[in-house]
Each structure stands twice: as structure tokens, then as C-alpha cells.
Amino acid sequence: MNLRIGLDLRMAEGDYGIGRYSLELAKKILEHDRANFYYLFVRNPAKFEKAGFNLYGNVRIVRSNFRHYSVAEQTLFYWQLRRYRLDLVHFMNFNVPVLYNKPYIVTIHDVVHHKLPGNKPVYFLHRLAYRYAIATAARKAKQIITVSNFSKRDIAITLRVPPDKIRVIYEATSPVAASDSDVVAVRQKYGLNKPYIIFVGVMERKKNLPLLAKGFDLLKEKYHANIQLALVGKIDRYYPEVLEQVRAIRYSRDLVLTGVVSDKEKFALYKGAELFVSASLLEGFGLPGVEAMSLGVPLVVSNTEVFNEIYDNAAIYFDPKDPADIAQKINLLLSDEKYRQLIANNAYARARIFSWDKAALQTIKVYNEIK
């Protein structure tokens, strides 16, 4: 064995975002690296044992049920990390015990919360803690991993770290097979009785869903599209006004809110969709779009720097602050079958460049360079 490496997988319980990134990357790291010894710090060891993580000879699963931004994270988790005398820790998010001064790598997906911090007074202290935690983690880390060139530039400027300290390693997707009968079943379950377009993600402020909904309203009113809009994902309980604004549109009867769905249902919903749509204002990567691309679903998305980097010719782009442009671009693909098929072909080809195997091998290379 070469290195004793800790993987902070406390967020790997979730099915979206950082949780999915942590779980999928850890799986592939363990598949590819038998030379280093890994300590997996997790909230629920039984989940990881059930998934077979304990079958590797170079793995130890450690219970670490310490909530982020908690006193326990800063004290008990700190001492737990010190106890195992690790050569290196990879924190999959920037929540690092501030006193921890051994070598570590941190993944910072984006600095969106610097730009869209929210306006609720009750979360003022949380925002201060976030800013201190992310700045300290970035400063003390041996290397920072991020998920796009856009995020690399944003992190370097916002957190004032040298660009050569930041490595870009793209995320990927693990498609779940969905049959035609699965598509029929999921459409019946959620009342999708017309052709539909799909958004997948947490319904939070940065996703710009109220303007997407207004664009959908115009699509129905101006272009008379016989279409539904499926919004798939968790509702942000901190900002209930987002959902209120979405539901206030004229054609709300053609909105379908599924809530959180299983992976199998999610990929069946992708497979049955005409298009994937996102009017997001800020992202570090845009994983749901890559998931849709893996099934050859064409994208209609915000004209942002990161979406152009990740999606390239697998999408057509609109002004996310202009509902009329949103409607016009969606209608363009819906009404032109040949063009839609061209973008669909591009999507399927583009998706192939994103691989968890590739991400894992690049990450292991970073580990081995820090000796």
C-alpha cells in the first residue's frame, strides 16, 4: 500500500448534486485503485456495506455522522481524522474542520452562493459560516478539484487562489436502463398524457423556474403547443415563493410536479421527453443535462458560459431572462423534426466524453502526485 487516504462521503446519502458526485466517484476510485488504502467516512455504514464497498481489501468504512457546520464536525470529526493518521484526505465538499492541518484535497463545485446568497435574514449566520469555510478550505488545500473550466476561473477569482492550484475533472453520469414499458408506466403514474418537456433538479432560486414557467406559458399561448412541462426534483423549502410563482401561470394545468423520483423513474422520464430544458442562471456543471444527453435527448438551455462548455452542440441556447426567447427556442426544436434529430444525435455523441472511470483515474492521479 502507498497512501492512507480518507474520503469524506458524509454527503453521499443524497441522490442529487454533491451526494451523487461523491458516491459515483468513490465507487470508481475503489474499482481502479488497489494500491492505496481508503478510509470512507460516512453517515450510514450499513448503506455502503449493502452496496459492496466493504468487499474491497483496501477499504475501511468509518461511521462519521457529523452534520455540516456543526460543533461535532469541528471537534469530533477533526479528532476522528487525526486518529487514523491519514496521508491525505479528499473532502468531497468544502466542509473541512478548520483546525485540520494535514494534507488534503477539496472539491469545490462552484461559488454560486457568493453570487446568489439569498435574502432571508435568518440565514445570515449560515452565510458567514459558508464564506469562512469555503475560503479556509481553498486556502489550506494542497489541490482544489472542480468540475468545469468556468468554475475554475470563478473559484480562482472569487476565492483568490492561484489557477494552477485548481484541477478540472468533469463529472459524469451512470444511466439506468429504462424500457418502453417503463416509460409508459411512469407517464401514467404522473399524469403525463401529452408530449412533454422535462426539467430535472432541485427547485431552488438559481434554477430560475418562474421565468421558465412564463416561457412555457408563452409557448402554449403564442405557438399553441400541445405540450406539458414536467418539473422533476425536490422543492426548496427555504424559498416556497418559487413554487408559488411557477404555479401562478395561466397554463398551470399542464405543469406536472413529480417531486423526488427514483433513478429508474428519472431515466424513464428522460427517455419519454421531447426535450430537456433548463433556464438556470448559475451552475458549476449541469449534470441533469448530461444525463438527458446520454439518452439522446436534445437540450434547450440558458445561454451561459458553463452550459456552452459542457453541452456544446448538444443544445440550443436562449436568454434565461427573456420568456419570449425561451418560448421561441423551445418551439424551434419542437416544430422542426430534422433539426431536433440533429441536436439529439449531437447530444448522444457529446455525452460519451463524460465518464466516471475517466474522472476516477484523473482523481487518483492527483492523489498520487501529493506525496
KAHU-V960581 format. One record per residue. N is the residue number from 1. OMEGA is omega in degrees with one decimal (999 if undefined). Layout:
{{N/OMEGA} {N/OMEGA}}
This chain:
{{1/-179.5} {2/-175.3} {3/169.3} {4/-171.0} {5/174.0} {6/174.1} {7/178.0} {8/-177.2} {9/-179.0} {10/179.2} {11/-175.2} {12/176.2} {13/-174.1} {14/-178.6} {15/-178.2} {16/168.4} {17/-175.1} {18/178.2} {19/179.1} {20/177.5} {21/-176.9} {22/-175.7} {23/-176.3} {24/180.0} {25/-180.0} {26/177.9} {27/-174.7} {28/175.3} {29/-178.7} {30/176.4} {31/-171.2} {32/-172.2} {33/175.4} {34/-176.0} {35/-179.6} {36/177.7} {37/-173.0} {38/170.6} {39/-178.1} {40/-179.8} {41/-170.0} {42/177.6} {43/-173.3} {44/-177.6} {45/-177.6} {46/179.6} {47/-177.2} {48/175.0} {49/178.0} {50/179.6} {51/174.7} {52/-179.4} {53/-177.6} {54/-178.0} {55/178.3} {56/-178.2} {57/-177.3} {58/-176.4} {59/167.9} {60/179.7} {61/-175.2} {62/177.0} {63/-178.8} {64/-175.6} {65/-177.8} {66/-175.6} {67/177.7} {68/-178.4} {69/-178.5} {70/174.3} {71/179.5} {72/177.6} {73/-176.4} {74/-176.3} {75/-174.7} {76/178.9} {77/176.9} {78/-178.7} {79/177.2} {80/178.2} {81/179.7} {82/-176.6} {83/-174.3} {84/174.0} {85/-174.1} {86/174.1} {87/-175.5} {88/172.4} {89/171.2} {90/174.7} {91/-175.9} {92/171.9} {93/-171.0} {94/-179.3} {95/-177.8} {96/172.8} {97/-168.8} {98/179.9} {99/-176.6} {100/-174.2} {101/172.8} {102/-176.9} {103/175.5} {104/173.2} {105/177.8} {106/171.2} {107/173.8} {108/-174.2} {109/-178.9} {110/173.9} {111/-177.8} {112/-175.3} {113/171.0} {114/-174.5} {115/175.5} {116/-172.1} {117/-176.5} {118/-175.2} {119/179.8} {120/-177.4} {121/-176.4} {122/-177.6} {123/-178.0} {124/-179.5} {125/177.0} {126/179.5} {127/176.6} {128/178.9} {129/178.2} {130/-176.5} {131/178.5} {132/-177.2} {133/-175.4} {134/179.2} {135/179.7} {136/179.4} {137/-179.1} {138/-177.7} {139/-172.9} {140/-177.4} {141/173.4} {142/176.9} {143/172.2} {144/172.4} {145/172.5} {146/-163.4} {147/176.0} {148/175.9} {149/175.4} {150/179.8} {151/178.4} {152/179.7} {153/-178.8} {154/179.8} {155/-179.0} {156/-178.4} {157/-173.3} {158/-176.1} {159/175.0} {160/175.6} {161/-178.9} {162/179.4} {163/-178.3} {164/174.8} {165/-172.7} {166/176.9} {167/175.7} {168/175.8} {169/-176.0} {170/169.3} {171/-180.0} {172/179.9} {173/176.2} {174/-175.7} {175/176.5} {176/-177.9} {177/177.5} {178/-179.3} {179/175.9} {180/178.8} {181/174.7} {182/178.6} {183/178.8} {184/-177.3} {185/-176.8} {186/176.3} {187/178.0} {188/-177.8} {189/-173.8} {190/175.8} {191/177.4} {192/-173.8} {193/174.3} {194/168.0} {195/-176.5} {196/171.4} {197/-168.7} {198/167.5} {199/176.7} {200/177.7} {201/174.9} {202/-177.4} {203/-178.0} {204/-171.7} {205/-174.0} {206/-179.2} {207/171.5} {208/-175.2} {209/176.9} {210/178.5} {211/173.2} {212/179.2} {213/176.9} {214/175.2} {215/176.3} {216/176.0} {217/179.4} {218/176.9} {219/179.4} {220/-173.4} {221/-173.4} {222/-174.3} {223/176.5} {224/-178.1} {225/176.0} {226/-166.9} {227/171.4} {228/175.8} {229/177.8} {230/176.3} {231/-171.0} {232/177.1} {233/-175.3} {234/176.2} {235/178.6} {236/-175.4} {237/-180.0} {238/-178.3} {239/-178.2} {240/-179.7} {241/177.4} {242/179.2} {243/178.5} {244/-179.9} {245/178.4} {246/-176.9} {247/-176.5} {248/-177.0} {249/-175.5} {250/-174.9} {251/-178.2} {252/178.6} {253/178.5} {254/169.9} {255/175.8} {256/177.8} {257/-174.5} {258/-167.6} {259/179.6} {260/-179.7} {261/175.8} {262/177.3} {263/-178.6} {264/178.0} {265/-179.4} {266/-178.7} {267/172.8} {268/177.7} {269/174.1} {270/-174.0} {271/-178.1} {272/-173.7} {273/173.3} {274/-176.6} {275/166.0} {276/-179.6} {277/172.2} {278/175.9} {279/-175.4} {280/-179.6} {281/-177.1} {282/175.5} {283/172.5} {284/-178.1} {285/-178.6} {286/-174.1} {287/179.6} {288/177.2} {289/177.4} {290/175.3} {291/178.3} {292/179.0} {293/-177.2} {294/176.6} {295/179.3} {296/177.7} {297/179.7} {298/-175.6} {299/169.6} {300/-166.0} {301/178.3} {302/177.0} {303/178.7} {304/-176.8} {305/-176.1} {306/178.8} {307/176.3} {308/178.1} {309/-172.6} {310/-172.7} {311/176.2} {312/-175.4} {313/176.3} {314/-174.9} {315/160.7} {316/-164.6} {317/178.4} {318/173.1} {319/-173.8} {320/179.2} {321/-177.3} {322/-179.1} {323/179.2} {324/178.8} {325/175.9} {326/-179.1} {327/-176.7} {328/-177.6} {329/176.1} {330/-179.9} {331/179.4} {332/-179.7} {333/-179.7} {334/-172.5} {335/-177.7} {336/-173.4} {337/-179.3} {338/178.9} {339/178.1} {340/179.6} {341/176.4} {342/-179.9} {343/177.4} {344/177.5} {345/177.5} {346/-178.5} {347/-178.1} {348/179.7} {349/-178.1} {350/-177.4} {351/-175.6} {352/-178.6} {353/-178.1} {354/-172.7} {355/175.5} {356/176.0} {357/179.1} {358/179.6} {359/-179.4} {360/-179.6} {361/177.7} {362/179.7} {363/177.4} {364/178.0} {365/176.6} {366/178.2} {367/-173.3} {368/177.6} {369/-178.7} {370/-179.1} {371/999}}
